[in-house]
Amino acid sequence: MRGMRFTRHRGVLRADLDEVEAGVLAQLAEEVLGLVDEPEVSGDPLAALVGLPPGDVPEPDGPVLSRLLPDAYDRPGADGTDPEASGDFRRYTDADLRAGKRANAQVVLDTVPEGGGRMTLDRDQADAWLGCLNDVRLALGTSLGVTEHTDPDDYADNDPAYQALQVYGWLGYLQESLLSCLEPRVSGTP
């Protein structure tokens, strides 16, 4: 899957995807959409009346979602978090954070050509791709337990972890390829 590479051409970014690459990227974007779906929250009628976010937003369920939606505040203690401050922060940011991650994944789904082919991205779409690729790598890396010492060569070729690590590495290659084509945004311009 190392064939796909982003290039810059006349102000847009483009890449040619084969059928497998397009399918993998679409599946991973779908999985991000499923991970960051809106959680069930307890209602606070007074808050809703004045336009505030709903009541308590549940903590992320599991290590992958915790990595995508981390606690905001640390404090000295056994678990390293301040539940009250983190809960307040989550109440005001969770919906927007999830919406941004869903929007990025949707851009990937909307721009990946079904069955493969040429894909072109404008700058905003490229930024969404970077966000989604980052989320996918965070989720995959967390579920695989990737550290700086992880080496795919320590796994047998037929091991599912080896195959997942190959995808993880390929996603990093795509991020690097995409970043190398982007020009810095000038402050104050879109």
C-alpha positions, 0 to 999 in steps of 0.5 A, a space after each residue: 500500500 505504499 503506492 499512494 503519495 500526495 503531490 501538489 499540482 496547480 494549487 490542489 493536492 492529489 493522490 492516486 488510490 488503488 481499490 485496496 487503499 480506498 477501501 481501507 481509508 473509507 473503512 477507517 474513516 467509518 470507524 472514527 465516525 462510530 467511535 466519536 458518535 454523540 454520547 447519551 447525556 443527562 439533560 438539564 432543562 435549565 441549561 437547555 433553556 439558556 443555551 448551555 450544554 447539557 448536564 454531565 457528559 460521560 467519560 470516554 469509554 475505554 482506552 481508545 476513546 480516552 486517547 481521542 477525547 483525553 481529560 483536560 486537567 491533571 492533578 497530583 493523585 493516584 489516577 492523575 486527573 481532577 474529575 470535577 474540573 475534567 467533567 466541567 471541561 468535557 461538558 463545554 467541549 465534548 460536543 464540539 470536539 466530537 463534531 470536528 472529528 466527525 466532520 474530518 472523517 466525513 471529508 475523508 469519506 466524501 473525497 476517497 474515490 469509491 473503488 480507487 482512482 484520482 483524488 484531489 483536495 483543496 487546503 481545507 480538505 487536506 487539513 481535515 484529512 490530517 485530522 482524521 489520519 491523526 485520529 485513526 493513528 491514535 486509535 490504532 496505536 492505542 489499541 495495538 499498544 504502540 510505543 517507541 519500542 514497537 517493531 513490526 519485525 517482532 511479529 510474524 507476517 500472518 499475525 493480525 498485529 503485524 498487519 495492523 502495524 503495517 497499516 499504522 505505518 502506512 498512515 504515518 507515510 500518508 501524513 508525511 506525504 500530505 504535510 510535505 505538500 502543504 504550504 504554511 497558512 499565513 495568519 489572517 488568511 483562509 
